[in-house]
Amino acid sequence: MRNRLAVLLACALPLSLASAPAVAAPPAVALTSVIPAPVAVNPHGPGFRLTGRTVIEAPRSARPVADRLAEAVREATGYRLAVVGHAPRHAAAIRLAPGRTGGEGYELSVGRDGVSIRSGGNAGLFNGVQTLRQLLPLRAPYAIAGGEIVDKPRFAYRGVHLDLARHFHTPDEVKRYIDEISQFKVNYLHLHLSDDQGWRIQIDSWPRLTTVGGAAGTGVDGVGGGYLTKAQYRDLVRYAASRHVTIVPEIDMPGHVNAAQVAYPELTCDGVAPPPRTDTAVGYSSLCIGKEITYRFVEDVIRELAAMTPGPLIHIGGDEAHATPQADYIAFQERVLPLVKKYGKTAYGWNEITQAPASHTAIAQYWDTSTTNPTVAAAVAAGTKVIMSPANRTYLDMKYDPSTRLGLSWAGYIEVRTAYDWDPGTHVTGVPESAVLGIEAPLWSETLRSIEDIEFMAFPRLAAVAELGWSPTRDWESFRTRLGAYGPRWTARGVDFYPSPQIPWTTG
């Protein structure tokens, strides 16, 4: 009887009302949807609706972060929010303020009257802003769910690597990459600036490195010419710093030096210039370990790099030096690793540097595909710290599957779950989490030609690596759902990501 009465009442409604479909506002983005997953989330209470009348309140010290937030909101909504030192009483505001959480940690609170992000420093405020950006819907009304997030990173170093040597990527392409990686709280960008196929950074004391090694026709297949001037490099450093990303420059040595030897034959043992190389072979070149000019060259390069790099690290390569006898390799590292410290930086190199005792005060980048490496384990026991980059988990230039149009496969195929399902703190025997500074995802450029190629290979796998570096725990089912919901954000920004079949992508 009750159901029949409901039907009669519905039929008695005016036709215009009965036939009009209900238009519901899109639900607010859940606080639990964030990538990387926060440490603690407490959804509750009413949320906040951002409008064009919302203001951003920030102290003078946090103005750079507030300006980045205003820029992001303008790009996402079209609203030009005012940035003020003190918001009017009862104003709807996003407030950036000092907090108890130090370092890169932050506390984010959302209520009916506004949003507050608190941290002991600008790095934490910036990370809170990246979380807020993910909570902002893609279309109006811009309702942000109520509750709190308390967050901090698992590892201090959460990096990506981009190879400019095999193919030169322009400053604008690098900046676009920085914009995308910083949204996942990645805080280091390792630039590979020299290799057999090209030299990509201006060094005043050795000018032919770029005029010859960076000329047109250098790079894999001869299509990747170009280099960074010092002014362009410094501009990239500033741009990255404004997004709380630190640049780490790499000059690979004693191997991977063919481009340098083409420019300066005196760096070979016989003084004869080798032919330029545009293929992808590795392991055939070596600096002449017994010549003093080698160390003058290395010191000049380190000195000039250190002078224009405010970050703490200089990467000196050290991998695949197959043409360097082991005794010579160790002798080279024993002289070169201390040179980095001489110019006020910490030495960073691929895990082969752990053969040398001088590596005990350095950082080793673990790119090996094995979960056991006695040489690295012994170095760690003596004090070496490690960044985890196992090639079969983190190398973004590996194909997703055999049909992937770009990339290589020597380390295997890396789908999203392969990139996600491992633990940097327990991955290598003899390398405890206390020795692991963080994680880095390298992207080599043998097959890359454009920013679209970079994006296709990096995303969505980089989000997986970023979560391993930030979040205290991992949950594949949760991650794949959150990643699927993030896809429309890449689409809205024109990011050419790979639509992995492992992920339940949403539209909207």
Rosetta blueprint (number, residue, H / E / L):
1 M L
2 R H
3 N H
4 R H
5 L H
6 A H
7 V H
8 L H
9 L H
10 A H
11 C H
12 A H
13 L L
14 P L
15 L H
16 S H
17 L H
18 A H
19 S H
20 A L
21 P L
22 A L
23 V L
24 A L
25 A L
26 P L
27 P L
28 A L
29 V E
30 A L
31 L H
32 T H
33 S H
34 V L
35 I L
36 P L
37 A L
38 P L
39 V L
40 A E
41 V E
42 N E
43 P E
44 H L
45 G L
46 P L
47 G L
48 F E
49 R E
50 L E
51 T L
52 G L
53 R L
54 T L
55 V E
56 I E
57 E E
58 A L
59 P L
60 R H
61 S H
62 A H
63 R H
64 P H
65 V H
66 A H
67 D H
68 R H
69 L H
70 A H
71 E H
72 A H
73 V H
74 R H
75 E H
76 A H
77 T H
78 G L
79 Y L
80 R L
81 L L
82 A E
83 V E
84 V E
85 G L
86 H L
87 A L
88 P L
89 R L
90 H L
91 A L
92 A L
93 A E
94 I E
95 R E
96 L E
97 A E
98 P E
99 G L
100 R L
101 T L
102 G L
103 G L
104 E L
105 G L
106 Y E
107 E E
108 L E
109 S E
110 V E
111 G E
112 R L
113 D L
114 G E
115 V E
116 S E
117 I E
118 R E
119 S E
120 G L
121 G L
122 N H
123 A H
124 G H
125 L H
126 F H
127 N H
128 G H
129 V H
130 Q H
131 T H
132 L H
133 R H
134 Q H
135 L H
136 L L
137 P L
138 L L
139 R L
140 A L
141 P L
142 Y E
143 A E
144 I E
145 A L
146 G L
147 G E
148 E E
149 I E
150 V E
151 D E
152 K L
153 P L
154 R L
155 F L
156 A L
157 Y E
158 R E
159 G E
160 V E
161 H E
162 L E
163 D E
164 L L
165 A L
166 R L
167 H L
168 F L
169 H L
170 T L
171 P H
172 D H
173 E H
174 V H
175 K H
176 R H
177 Y H
178 I H
179 D H
180 E H
181 I H
182 S H
183 Q L
184 F L
185 K L
186 V L
187 N L
188 Y E
189 L E
190 H E
191 L E
192 H E
193 L L
194 S E
195 D E
196 D L
197 Q L
198 G E
199 W E
200 R L
201 I E
202 Q L
203 I L
204 D L
205 S L
206 W L
207 P L
208 R H
209 L H
210 T H
211 T H
212 V L
213 G L
214 G L
215 A L
216 A L
217 G L
218 T L
219 G L
220 V H
221 D H
222 G H
223 V L
224 G L
225 G L
226 G L
227 Y L
228 L E
229 T L
230 K H
231 A H
232 Q H
233 Y H
234 R H
235 D H
236 L H
237 V H
238 R H
239 Y H
240 A H
241 A H
242 S H
243 R L
244 H L
245 V L
246 T E
247 I E
248 V E
249 P E
250 E E
251 I L
252 D L
253 M L
254 P L
255 G L
256 H L
257 V L
258 N H
259 A H
260 A H
261 Q H
262 V H
263 A H
264 Y L
265 P H
266 E H
267 L H
268 T L
269 C L
270 D L
271 G L
272 V L
273 A L
274 P L
275 P L
276 P L
277 R L
278 T L
279 D L
280 T L
281 A L
282 V L
283 G L
284 Y L
285 S L
286 S L
287 L L
288 C L
289 I L
290 G L
291 K L
292 E H
293 I H
294 T H
295 Y H
296 R H
297 F H
298 V H
299 E H
300 D H
301 V H
302 I H
303 R H
304 E H
305 L H
306 A H
307 A H
308 M L
309 T L
310 P L
311 G L
312 P L
313 L E
314 I E
315 H E
316 I L
317 G L
318 G L
319 D L
320 E L
321 A L
322 H L
323 A L
324 T L
325 P L
326 Q H
327 A H
328 D H
329 Y H
330 I H
331 A H
332 F H
333 Q H
334 E H
335 R H
336 V H
337 L H
338 P H
339 L H
340 V H
341 K H
342 K H
343 Y L
344 G L
345 K L
346 T E
347 A E
348 Y E
349 G E
350 W E
351 N H
352 E H
353 I H
354 T H
355 Q H
356 A L
357 P H
358 A H
359 S H
360 H H
361 T H
362 A L
363 I E
364 A E
365 Q E
366 Y E
367 W L
368 D L
369 T L
370 S L
371 T L
372 T L
373 N L
374 P H
375 T H
376 V H
377 A H
378 A H
379 A H
380 V H
381 A H
382 A L
383 G L
384 T L
385 K E
386 V E
387 I E
388 M E
389 S L
390 P L
391 A H
392 N H
393 R H
394 T H
395 Y L
396 L L
397 D L
398 M E
399 K L
400 Y L
401 D L
402 P L
403 S L
404 T L
405 R L
406 L L
407 G L
408 L E
409 S L
410 W L
411 A L
412 G L
413 Y L
414 I L
415 E L
416 V H
417 R H
418 T H
419 A H
420 Y H
421 D L
422 W L
423 D L
424 P L
425 G L
426 T L
427 H L
428 V L
429 T L
430 G L
431 V L
432 P L
433 E H
434 S H
435 A H
436 V E
437 L E
438 G E
439 I E
440 E E
441 A E
442 P E
443 L E
444 W L
445 S L
446 E L
447 T L
448 L L
449 R L
450 S L
451 I H
452 E H
453 D H
454 I H
455 E H
456 F H
457 M H
458 A H
459 F L
460 P L
461 R H
462 L H
463 A H
464 A H
465 V H
466 A H
467 E H
468 L H
469 G H
470 W H
471 S L
472 P L
473 T L
474 R L
475 D L
476 W H
477 E H
478 S H
479 F H
480 R H
481 T H
482 R H
483 L H
484 G H
485 A H
486 Y H
487 G H
488 P H
489 R H
490 W H
491 T H
492 A H
493 R H
494 G L
495 V L
496 D L
497 F L
498 Y L
499 P L
500 S L
501 P L
502 Q L
503 I L
504 P L
505 W L
506 T L
507 T L
508 G L
